[in-house]
Amino acid sequence: MNRRPSLLESVATHLVLMVAVAVSLYPILWVISIAFSGKRPPEARVLPLLIEPTTQHLGDVISSTRDGHWLFGQQLANSLIVSTATAAIGVLIAIPTAYALARFRFTGKETGVRTLLATQMFPTVASAIPLYLLLFKLGLLNSRTGLTLCYASTSVPFAIFQLRAAFESIPVDLEEAAMVDGATRFQAFLKVALPAARPAIAVTALFAFMSAYNEYVLAVTLLSKEEMFTLPVLLKSFIGEYKQDWEKFAAGSLVVSLPVMALFYVAQRHLVAGLTSGGVKG
Amino acid sequence: MRRAAWVGLVGLAAFVVAFVFLLAFSLALPQIAFAAPPIRLWHAYRGDEEKALLEILKGWQGGAVEVLALPSDALDSKLASASLVGEGPDVFIAEHHHVGEYRARGIVVPVGDAFEGDAAFIEPAVRALRDGADMWGVPLSPKCTALFVNDALVTKTPEDIEGIAELAGTLPPGVFPLVYEARNTYAHAALFGAFGGELLGKDDQFGLTGMGAEASLALARGFIVKGAVPDDANYNILKELFKAGKAAFVISGPWLAADLGDARDLKYHIEVLPKVRAAGQPMRPLLTVESAMLTKPGAQKPAARALAKLLASRESAELRARVARSLTARADVPIPEGDAMLRAFAEQAKVAVPMPSSQAMQAVWEPANRAISKVLRGDAPPDVALTEAKRRFDTVRRPLPPPASPAPFLIVFGVGLLLLVLTWVRGARRGDFTAELKRSKPAYAYVAHSVLAVGALVVAPLAVGAATSFFAGNLFGETASRRFVGLANFIDILTAQGGSLLATGSFYVVLLVTLLWTFVNLFFHVTIGVALALLLSKPMLRMKAMYRVLLIVPWAVPSYITALVWKGMFDRQFGAVTGLILGLNELFGFHMEPISWFAKFSTAFTANVTTNVWLGFPFMMVVTLGALTAVPQDVLEAAEVDGATRWQRLWRVTLPMIRPTLAPSITLGAIWTFNMFNVVNLVSGGDPDGTTNILVTEAYAWAFTREAKYGYAAAYSVLIFLMLLGFTRWGEWQKRRSEQRERELRAKEVTA
């Protein structure tokens, strides 16, 4: 396997990879082109070239106001607040649970795991209406708290599984050594297991954040007040059945997705590591 | 020591709970509102009409008004979901024909003193909104379509619409004699009206049937075949074509005039719609009366009623006529002199047909649209398409299943519970059960809070959702026609509503489409992902890191954004895919026709699959890359020494070794694809005719677009869940079987 590949083989490999890259990037290039182009000719084009470069659309989206309030800023804040809260709540609830699942044997463990897994397979459609009613009873409709609760409910099971894999991959000997030295189980958890799991916890929190940030169906169903919109709802509102504002949509997409894409790159290595290191046992 | 640990744990739990509450409270703070909540006004205006509305509101003295502008399709569905629980507007502006449906759902109430009186308004507008002694909205502006004529292209309007179509060939190339939204029932109704037909017959029966309907469809199809009319013009295309001088005549309404405001060098005028030669009668477009309506909470606020009255007042009408050139429903506001456009619309309104406002009307659109599309595409003759449309209409309008007695269910449930308790007690009787419990106690300290949280946030809503599947009717509105129907919803779905099992829209067809969707996607995800991963893991490859980063981009971008982008790229007129086809034509001299991607199942399905494969291959690629790093080199080297070729090493050593690691990811990918709502909903939207719907989008459609059949949608969801559960259980069983077989084999080897 350490022989040098032939020239033909190298060229062919690079060619295939470059085609794949071109296909991967093509739609993104179009988004950039539309976001920064002025008046485009009404015809189908192949190359996403910029026409009349302008930052007008970007400005239009970011500076949208209503009654003197910075509407876009409000909507951006909604997304950020909801996503951060979801990540925080999800991780806080999941950490001790995941630890227990990884380290203890207890009655009802298997049923619990089975139930958690099962909840992952229920489509969001079904929970949209009862969640709506639940929020109404609590007076939390059209509120960030309500949306956060909905998102947290879907992120907790996933976080539990990810963190369980993480805790399982930490050798028990470390904690056992600590306990031999006189620490209680809880202290071992706090002082040995938690710090060792820090990167996994960070990644899990990141993923919960990103799932909430990118969530579309529930947000669009549950939010009806413009100033409560999260960013996905705002972007979708540009593309209606009769009126389609592709320029604003493209500009908005760039603003919305660049930060989360950066985060994604940081986190994705770890997610896959968790999935492939034998962590997913079902 | 032990006690310290317990105190610590309790402290942690308390901290968590306190933190959650603090978070919730602080997030809820901004909702602690001011004294008097503002009046909420929703509308779907844009451009000049929106300007006019905001100007009217400037003159409003009665307190704060919170205005929400929504796209018209969003307004309808938001009203439905928000008004369920009283979170909707106080006043909203919608077209009068929605009244029937809103009344049935308990969303609107009579407007009472917001209505100035019969004398103030023109008779058709009042008739459209009156029922008995009650007015269900205040009329603002009647709207209908008329004929827009491009003066630069034609000097004299032909006498009838066949005459217009006959202009094909006499106009410059690339110019259509007539452009209208041919696939749209609303637009087609004008043609149908010439033959004397109405969309809703007596007793709320489906009206688009019979000789007149078939003749109108045949006529429309004839125009398209002749090339006189484009077959798939939507409003955007119509507008662009007219603006660009590529259409001599278009049929549209005042909204087009508003949108044409900025096309200053376009010379056009507006006329009454022509006659139809084949029918001997003039075209009769539908008349819709834009009205301000009051919701139940709104009607109780005097300020809201006063606002509605203001919107319909004389001053507001004059303002609207001035700013947005809207036709007014008022009898005491004259048409401004010299305004030929308003005069033309006013003339047209005289022969227009008020859109029926019965609730049954809502069930007309989907079947009628499908039938018209089918005929215009040439996929079916008019009589076949219309018969199917009537069947669909009747299916949706079916009466609710009769209420069933919950008794048998309660009994079964009770017995099940009893059995559960018995097994539990029996298990508890085992000697070591109490010891086991004692051993489990420390674990419970860690798990207790999460059981509560997950139970309340996850399990409870899902259980309620599943329970909904046993009910039917208007589940959550004030007019609770809700009823327990037992398994009726499930039986309905599984017997395809008594029709053929493979009829379009049947559960089994949707299931087949979903399975096809899952397999095709998974196949491409895995082959492309694994292939790219193999290429990327070649040891001597340079720029590996760069390739990897760039190839992950489709996974990194939020899926709803890319779904919409791909939808745009597949647009037949302006999309990049068409551009590619045209580019290839130029480059290689092909003569490929740009494809109308969402007109046929095969192409729409391909569009969906392309988007989803593009979205999903990076995940498989990255997982495979990780799995490949775990393949030990020595095994491969040994194989090479033994004379295995590269291919053999790949097929017989590498791939089998990574299979167990890939398996859980493939399962995960399968479940995600099976439930992939965003792509199917945003790219094809189920087009054509709902045939590309997968199970989850079909369930959503039942809940949110087909008369809000939540119970039905919930039953769908339960079935989806059961299938996925079955699938994963089967997978586990297979794994256990193969593991056991391996063990047996190995045991045999040892003893041999």
Contacts between the chains, C-beta under 8 A, distances in Angstrom:
chain1	res1	chain2	res2	distance
A	1	B	539	6.5
A	1	B	633	6.7
A	1	B	636	6.2
A	1	B	637	6.8
A	1	B	640	7.3
A	2	B	539	6.9
A	4	B	540	6.2
A	5	B	538	6.9
A	5	B	540	5.7
A	10	B	540	7.8
A	13	B	535	5.4
A	13	B	538	6.6
A	13	B	541	6.6
A	16	B	535	6.3
A	17	B	532	7.3
A	17	B	535	6.0
A	17	B	536	7.4
A	17	B	547	5.2
A	17	B	551	7.8
A	20	B	528	8.0
A	20	B	532	5.9
A	20	B	551	6.0
A	21	B	547	6.5
A	21	B	550	4.7
A	21	B	551	6.2
A	23	B	614	7.1
A	24	B	550	6.3
A	24	B	551	5.5
A	24	B	553	5.2
A	24	B	554	5.3
A	24	B	614	7.4
A	24	B	618	7.7
A	25	B	550	6.5
A	25	B	553	6.2
A	26	B	576	7.5
A	27	B	562	6.2
A	27	B	565	4.9
A	27	B	566	6.3
A	27	B	569	6.5
A	27	B	614	7.5
A	28	B	553	6.1
A	28	B	557	6.8
A	30	B	565	6.6
A	30	B	568	7.8
A	30	B	569	6.7
A	30	B	576	5.9
A	31	B	561	7.8
A	31	B	565	5.8
A	42	B	240	5.4
A	42	B	244	6.6
A	42	B	573	7.9
A	42	B	574	6.6
A	43	B	574	6.9
A	44	B	573	6.8
A	44	B	574	5.4
A	44	B	575	6.0
A	44	B	576	6.9
A	44	B	578	3.9
A	44	B	579	3.9
A	44	B	582	6.2
A	44	B	594	7.2
A	45	B	576	6.9
A	45	B	579	4.6
A	46	B	576	6.7
A	46	B	579	4.2
A	46	B	580	5.4
A	46	B	582	7.5
A	46	B	583	4.2
A	48	B	576	7.3
A	81	B	27	6.8
A	85	B	23	5.8
A	85	B	27	6.7
A	88	B	23	7.2
A	89	B	20	6.2
A	89	B	23	7.2
A	92	B	16	5.5
A	92	B	19	7.0
A	92	B	20	7.7
A	93	B	16	7.4
A	93	B	449	6.7
A	93	B	450	5.0
A	93	B	453	5.0
A	93	B	454	7.6
A	94	B	450	7.1
A	96	B	12	7.4
A	96	B	446	4.1
A	96	B	447	7.1
A	96	B	449	7.2
A	96	B	450	6.8
A	97	B	446	6.6
A	97	B	447	5.5
A	97	B	450	3.9
A	99	B	446	6.0
A	100	B	443	4.7
A	100	B	446	3.9
A	100	B	447	4.7
A	101	B	447	7.9
A	104	B	440	7.2
A	104	B	442	6.9
A	104	B	443	3.6
A	104	B	446	7.6
A	105	B	439	7.6
A	105	B	440	7.6
A	105	B	443	7.7
A	106	B	436	7.9
A	106	B	439	7.2
A	106	B	440	3.3
A	106	B	443	4.0
A	106	B	444	6.7
A	106	B	447	7.7
A	107	B	433	7.8
A	107	B	436	5.5
A	107	B	437	6.0
A	107	B	440	5.0
A	108	B	440	7.7
A	109	B	443	7.7
A	112	B	447	7.6
A	112	B	451	7.5
A	115	B	459	6.9
A	116	B	454	7.2
A	117	B	728	7.7
A	118	B	721	7.7
A	118	B	725	6.4
A	119	B	454	7.9
A	119	B	458	5.1
A	119	B	459	6.7
A	119	B	462	6.1
A	120	B	671	7.7
A	121	B	671	6.4
A	121	B	675	7.9
A	121	B	721	5.7
A	121	B	724	4.2
A	121	B	725	6.3
A	121	B	728	7.3
A	122	B	462	5.2
A	122	B	465	7.5
A	122	B	717	6.7
A	122	B	720	7.9
A	122	B	721	4.9
A	123	B	675	5.2
A	123	B	677	7.4
A	123	B	695	7.9
A	123	B	696	4.7
A	123	B	699	6.8
A	123	B	717	5.4
A	123	B	720	5.6
A	123	B	721	7.3
A	124	B	675	8.0
A	124	B	677	7.0
A	124	B	696	8.0
A	125	B	677	7.3
A	125	B	696	5.8
A	125	B	699	4.9
A	125	B	700	4.8
A	125	B	703	6.5
A	125	B	713	6.5
A	125	B	717	5.8
A	126	B	462	6.8
A	126	B	465	4.1
A	126	B	466	7.2
A	126	B	699	7.3
A	126	B	713	7.5
A	126	B	714	5.9
A	126	B	717	3.3
A	126	B	718	7.5
A	126	B	721	7.6
A	127	B	461	4.8
A	127	B	462	5.7
A	127	B	465	5.3
A	128	B	703	7.6
A	129	B	465	6.7
A	129	B	468	6.9
A	129	B	476	7.8
A	129	B	703	6.8
A	129	B	710	5.7
A	129	B	714	7.7
A	130	B	460	7.9
A	130	B	461	4.3
A	130	B	462	7.7
A	130	B	464	3.9
A	130	B	465	4.7
A	130	B	468	7.0
A	131	B	461	4.9
A	132	B	81	7.1
A	132	B	84	7.3
A	132	B	85	7.1
A	133	B	85	7.0
A	133	B	464	7.5
A	133	B	476	6.8
A	134	B	460	7.4
A	134	B	461	6.0
A	134	B	464	7.7
A	136	B	85	4.2
A	136	B	87	7.3
A	140	B	28	7.2
A	141	B	85	6.7
A	141	B	87	5.0
A	142	B	87	6.2
A	143	B	27	7.2
A	143	B	28	6.4
A	143	B	31	5.6
A	144	B	27	5.0
A	145	B	24	5.1
A	145	B	27	4.3
A	145	B	28	5.1
A	148	B	27	6.8
A	149	B	457	6.2
A	152	B	453	8.0
A	152	B	457	6.3
A	153	B	454	7.8
A	153	B	457	3.6
A	153	B	458	4.7
A	153	B	461	7.0
A	154	B	458	7.5
A	156	B	450	7.3
A	156	B	453	6.7
A	156	B	454	5.8
A	156	B	457	7.1
A	156	B	458	6.7
A	157	B	454	7.0
A	157	B	458	6.5
A	160	B	450	7.4
A	184	B	1	5.8
A	184	B	2	7.3
A	184	B	4	7.0
A	184	B	5	4.3
A	185	B	5	6.7
A	185	B	442	6.1
A	186	B	5	4.4
A	186	B	8	5.3
A	186	B	9	6.1
A	187	B	5	7.4
A	213	B	558	7.7
A	214	B	558	4.0
A	214	B	559	6.9
A	214	B	560	7.1
A	216	B	558	8.0
A	216	B	559	7.9
A	216	B	560	4.1
A	216	B	678	6.1
A	217	B	677	6.0
A	217	B	678	7.4
A	217	B	700	7.9
A	221	B	81	6.3
A	221	B	704	7.7
A	222	B	81	8.0
A	224	B	68	7.5
A	224	B	78	4.9
A	224	B	81	7.5
A	224	B	82	4.7
A	224	B	87	6.7
A	224	B	88	7.4
A	225	B	68	6.9
A	226	B	68	5.6
A	226	B	69	7.9
A	232	B	558	7.2
A	232	B	560	5.7
A	235	B	560	7.4
A	235	B	561	6.6
A	235	B	564	7.7
A	236	B	560	6.9
A	236	B	564	7.5
A	237	B	70	7.8
A	237	B	71	6.8
A	237	B	74	7.2
A	239	B	564	5.6
A	240	B	71	3.3
A	240	B	72	7.5
A	240	B	73	6.4
A	240	B	74	6.7
A	241	B	71	7.0
A	241	B	72	7.7
A	241	B	73	4.9
A	242	B	71	6.9
A	242	B	72	6.6
A	242	B	73	7.7
A	242	B	234	7.8
A	242	B	235	5.1
A	242	B	236	7.4
A	243	B	46	6.5
A	243	B	71	6.4
A	243	B	236	7.8
A	244	B	236	6.5
A	246	B	568	6.2
A	249	B	564	6.8
A	253	B	561	4.7
A	253	B	565	7.6
A	256	B	558	7.2
A	256	B	561	7.3
A	257	B	556	7.9
A	257	B	557	5.3
A	257	B	558	5.5
A	257	B	561	5.9
A	260	B	556	7.8
A	260	B	558	6.7
A	261	B	553	7.7
A	261	B	556	4.3
A	261	B	557	6.3
A	264	B	555	7.5
A	264	B	556	4.3
A	265	B	549	7.1
A	265	B	552	7.3
A	265	B	556	6.5
A	268	B	552	6.7
A	268	B	555	7.4
A	268	B	556	7.7
A	268	B	622	6.7
A	272	B	622	5.0
A	272	B	623	5.7
A	272	B	625	7.9
A	272	B	626	5.0
A	273	B	626	6.5
A	275	B	623	6.5
A	275	B	626	7.9
A	275	B	664	6.8
A	275	B	665	5.9
A	275	B	668	7.7
A	276	B	623	6.0
A	276	B	626	4.3
A	276	B	627	5.6
A	276	B	630	7.5
A	276	B	661	5.2
A	276	B	665	7.4
A	278	B	661	7.5
A	280	B	664	4.2
A	280	B	665	7.9
A	280	B	668	7.7
A	282	B	664	7.5
A	282	B	732	6.3
